[in-house]
Amino acid sequence: MQPTPGDVHVNQPLTNISIAMIQSNADFVASRIFPNIPVSKQSDRYYVYNRGDFNRDEMELRAPATESAGSGYTLDNTPTYFADRYSVHKDIPDEVRANADAVLNPDREATTFVTLKALIKREKLFVAKHFTTGKWGTDMAGVASGPTGNQFLQWSDANSNPIEDVRKGKRTVRESTGFEPNKMVLGRPVYDALLDHPDIIDRIKYGQTAGSPAKASLALLASLFEVDEILVMNAIENTAKEGQTAAHSFIGGKKALLCHSATAPGLMTPSAGYTFSWTGLLGSGAEGNRIRQFRLEREGADRVEIDMCFDQKLVAPELGYFFNAAVA
């Protein structure tokens, strides 16, 4: 459904104010969990080193005039990626452009509109494919009471121990891989529950002063959990069809993930996952994104179209530790 000329023309507009409910780019975290690698080919292979070969003790005592002990490592070149192309467009009819007030900018607004659609798609794909069970080295299930085995007491319960649970997760990943999880990803409900958790408040309360009560923050949580960064999945989506009552919800849900994410992607640089972004389309940016504007003469409109070509690839599942149903 396109806006009519009346939708963009107001008789007495406030010419210095235009308000749009546009989500911040910072709310979308998928490419910060799986670092971006621009690639020139839409599909290709990548290499995976056998980490066990690197961690084996094979050095031997060497006698005079003898050879040193030999060793080596294997390399798997069978994994592949394929950067699918996702697209969406927004048309600007000539009537809309001609009747738009000066405070409006149909081209800029259409660009913002389609860009937001692309970010929502990428975030949703990450959640569906990777922010879920059955993907990582360890899955932990949150329960309301009596946790056993691979279960933990949900962090919305005041009697739970999220700091100990996270420490266990970090230890598990470190012991099995030699690498420490450096990022923690939280669905927004999980983040909110941790901010008010009594164990966390108790650890920071002695820093309070008059007029400055003890309260947790993103930086303090990262410090308590001893990770470099905590990413909160603040992005939302409207799951209702056009014309229906909007039904907004957080994309990330009530889950959490500990993972080791490369700070600088590169050869022999371990990371739980990478985002392979194809830059081969003319005009594409580093994240496989491009925006085109072209004329539709028969329809009497200009089209603003975005392409985004990427593949979010789980490279090393053992570098992740997943908490499902982290809060009630």
C-alpha positions in Angstrom: 0.0 0.0 0.0 1.4 3.4 -1.1 0.8 6.7 0.7 -1.6 9.0 -1.1 -0.8 12.6 -1.9 -2.8 13.5 1.2 -0.6 11.4 3.4 2.4 13.6 2.7 0.7 17.0 2.6 -0.4 18.7 5.7 -2.1 22.1 5.5 -0.2 23.7 8.4 2.8 21.5 9.2 5.4 22.2 11.8 8.1 22.7 9.2 11.0 22.1 11.6 9.8 18.8 13.1 9.4 15.4 11.5 9.1 12.4 13.7 9.6 8.8 12.5 9.8 5.7 14.7 13.1 4.5 13.3 15.1 2.0 15.3 18.8 2.7 15.9 21.5 0.7 14.1 23.0 0.0 17.5 19.9 -2.1 18.3 21.0 -4.7 15.7 23.8 -6.9 16.9 24.1 -9.9 14.5 27.1 -8.6 12.6 28.9 -7.8 15.9 28.4 -11.3 17.1 29.6 -12.9 13.9 32.2 -10.4 12.6 31.9 -9.3 9.0 34.2 -10.6 6.2 33.7 -8.9 2.8 34.1 -11.5 0.1 34.4 -11.0 -3.7 32.7 -14.3 -4.6 29.1 -15.1 -3.8 30.1 -18.7 -2.8 33.4 -20.2 -1.9 35.2 -22.5 0.6 37.0 -21.5 3.8 39.5 -23.4 5.9 39.1 -24.8 9.4 42.2 -25.8 11.4 42.0 -28.8 13.7 42.3 -27.1 17.0 43.1 -30.4 18.8 46.3 -30.7 16.8 47.5 -27.4 18.1 46.8 -28.3 21.7 48.6 -31.7 21.8 51.8 -32.1 23.7 54.3 -33.7 21.3 57.6 -32.1 22.1 60.2 -34.8 23.1 63.6 -34.7 24.8 66.2 -34.5 22.1 69.5 -36.3 22.2 72.7 -34.8 20.6 72.9 -35.3 16.8 69.3 -36.6 16.5 66.2 -35.1 14.8 63.6 -33.2 16.6 60.2 -34.8 17.2 57.9 -34.2 14.2 54.3 -32.9 14.3 51.7 -31.3 12.1 48.1 -30.3 11.8 45.2 -31.1 9.5 43.2 -28.5 7.6 39.6 -29.0 6.5 38.8 -27.1 3.3 35.3 -28.6 2.8 33.2 -26.0 4.6 31.5 -23.5 2.3 29.4 -20.4 2.4 26.8 -19.0 0.0 25.8 -15.4 0.3 22.1 -15.3 -0.5 20.7 -12.1 -1.9 17.9 -10.4 0.0 16.0 -7.4 -1.5 13.2 -5.1 -0.8 12.0 -1.8 -2.5 9.8 1.2 -1.8 8.3 3.1 -4.7 7.8 6.9 -4.7 4.8 7.8 -7.0 5.2 11.1 -8.9 2.0 12.4 -7.2 3.5 11.8 -3.7 6.8 13.6 -4.7 4.9 16.5 -6.2 2.7 17.0 -3.2 5.3 16.4 -0.4 5.9 19.4 1.9 9.4 20.7 2.2 9.8 19.2 5.6 9.5 15.7 4.0 12.1 14.0 1.9 10.6 11.0 0.1 14.0 9.7 -1.2 15.7 9.9 2.2 12.7 8.4 3.9 12.4 5.5 1.4 16.2 4.8 1.9 15.8 4.7 5.7 12.6 2.5 5.3 14.3 -0.2 3.2 17.5 -0.1 5.2 15.5 -0.9 8.4 13.8 -3.8 6.6 17.3 -5.2 5.7 18.5 -4.9 9.3 15.4 -6.7 10.6 15.8 -9.5 8.1 19.5 -10.1 9.0 18.8 -10.0 12.8 15.9 -12.4 12.4 18.0 -14.8 10.4 20.7 -14.8 13.0 18.2 -15.6 15.8 16.5 -18.3 13.8 19.7 -20.0 12.8 22.1 -19.4 15.7 20.4 -17.8 18.7 18.7 -21.1 19.5 19.3 -24.6 20.8 21.0 -27.5 19.0 23.7 -25.2 17.5 26.4 -24.7 20.1 28.9 -26.8 22.0 26.7 -26.7 25.2 23.0 -26.0 25.6 21.7 -25.1 29.0 18.0 -25.0 29.8 16.5 -22.6 32.3 13.9 -24.1 34.6 11.6 -22.7 37.3 12.9 -25.0 40.1 15.1 -28.0 40.8 17.7 -27.8 38.0 19.5 -31.0 37.2 22.1 -32.0 34.5 22.2 -29.3 31.8 19.7 -27.1 33.5 20.0 -23.9 35.5 17.6 -21.9 37.7 16.1 -19.1 35.6 17.8 -15.7 36.3 14.4 -14.1 37.0 14.4 -16.1 40.2 16.1 -14.2 43.1 17.6 -17.5 44.3 19.4 -18.1 41.0 23.1 -17.5 40.5 23.8 -16.0 37.1 27.4 -15.1 37.8 28.2 -18.6 38.8 26.3 -20.0 35.7 28.2 -17.7 33.4 31.6 -18.5 35.1 30.8 -22.2 34.5 30.0 -21.5 30.8 33.3 -19.6 30.3 35.3 -22.4 32.0 33.6 -25.0 29.9 34.5 -23.3 26.6 38.0 -22.4 27.8 38.7 -26.0 28.8 37.4 -27.5 25.5 39.0 -25.0 23.1 41.7 -22.9 24.9 39.8 -19.7 24.1 37.7 -17.6 26.5 34.3 -16.3 25.6 34.7 -12.6 25.2 31.1 -11.6 24.3 27.8 -12.2 26.0 24.6 -11.8 24.0 21.3 -11.1 25.9 17.7 -10.9 24.8 16.2 -7.7 26.3 14.1 -9.5 28.9 17.2 -11.3 30.1 19.2 -8.0 30.4 16.4 -6.4 32.4 16.2 -9.3 34.8 20.0 -9.2 35.4 19.9 -5.5 36.1 17.7 -6.1 39.1 19.1 -9.4 40.2 19.9 -9.3 44.0 23.3 -11.0 43.6 24.4 -8.4 41.1 23.1 -5.5 43.1 24.8 -6.9 46.2 28.2 -6.9 44.5 28.0 -3.2 43.5 26.1 -1.7 46.4 29.1 -0.6 48.3 30.0 1.8 45.5 26.8 3.8 46.1 26.9 7.4 47.4 24.3 9.9 48.5 22.2 10.8 45.5 23.8 8.0 43.5 22.2 4.6 44.4 23.7 1.3 43.5 22.5 0.3 40.1 23.8 -2.1 37.4 24.7 -1.0 33.9 25.9 -2.6 30.7 29.5 -1.8 31.6 29.2 -3.1 35.1 27.5 -6.3 34.0 30.4 -6.9 31.5 32.9 -6.3 34.3 31.1 -8.7 36.7 30.8 -11.4 34.1 34.4 -10.8 32.9 33.6 -10.4 29.2 34.8 -7.7 26.9 31.3 -6.8 25.7 27.7 -7.5 26.4 25.4 -7.1 23.4 21.7 -6.6 24.1 19.2 -7.6 21.4 17.0 -4.5 21.5 15.7 -4.7 17.9 12.0 -5.3 17.5 9.7 -6.4 14.7 6.0 -6.1 14.0 4.7 -9.6 13.2 1.2 -8.3 12.2 0.2 -8.1 8.5 -0.3 -4.7 6.9 -3.6 -3.3 7.9 -3.8 -5.3 11.2 -3.1 -4.0 14.7 0.6 -3.8 15.2 2.2 -6.6 17.2 5.7 -5.6 18.2 8.1 -7.8 20.1 11.8 -8.2 20.7 13.5 -10.3 18.1 16.0 -11.9 20.5 13.6 -13.4 23.0 14.5 -14.7 26.5 17.8 -16.3 25.7 21.5 -15.7 26.2 24.8 -16.7 24.6 28.4 -16.8 25.6 30.8 -16.9 22.7 34.3 -16.1 21.5 34.0 -13.6 18.7 37.1 -12.4 16.8 37.9 -8.8 17.4 39.6 -8.6 14.0 38.6 -11.3 11.4 41.5 -12.9 9.7 43.5 -16.1 8.7 43.9 -18.5 11.7 41.8 -16.2 13.8 39.3 -18.2 15.8 35.7 -17.1 16.0 32.4 -18.8 16.8 31.1 -17.5 13.5 31.6 -15.1 10.7 29.3 -13.1 8.4 30.4 -13.6 4.8 29.2 -10.5 2.9 29.3 -10.6 -0.9 30.6 -7.3 -2.3 30.4 -8.4 -6.0 27.3 -6.5 -7.0 28.1 -3.2 -8.5 28.1 -0.5 -5.8 28.0 -2.9 -2.9 29.3 -1.8 0.5 31.4 -3.9 2.9 28.4 -5.6 4.4 27.1 -6.7 1.0 24.6 -3.9 0.9 23.7 -1.6 -1.9 20.9 0.9 -2.5 19.7 1.7 -6.0 17.2 4.3 -7.2 15.8 4.0 -10.7 12.9 5.3 -12.7 9.7 3.3 -13.4 8.4 5.3 -16.3 5.3 3.2 -17.0 4.2 3.3 -13.4 5.1 7.0 -13.0 7.3 6.4 -10.0 10.8 6.2 -8.7 12.0 3.0 -7.0 14.4 2.8 -4.1 15.7 -0.7 -3.7 18.1 -2.3 -1.3 20.1 -5.6 -1.8 22.0 -7.3 1.0 24.0 -10.4 0.2 25.4 -12.4 3.2 25.8 -15.7 4.9 26.0 -15.9 8.7 28.1 -19.0 9.1 28.6 -20.9 12.4 32.3 -21.7 12.1 33.2 -23.1 15.6 30.1 -24.2 17.6 32.4 -25.3 20.5 33.2 -21.6 21.0 29.7 -21.0 22.2 27.6 -21.8 25.3 23.9 -21.2 25.1 21.3 -20.4 27.8 17.7 -21.2 26.6 14.7 -19.8 28.5 17.1 -17.8 30.7 14.2 -16.0 32.3 10.6 -17.0 33.0 
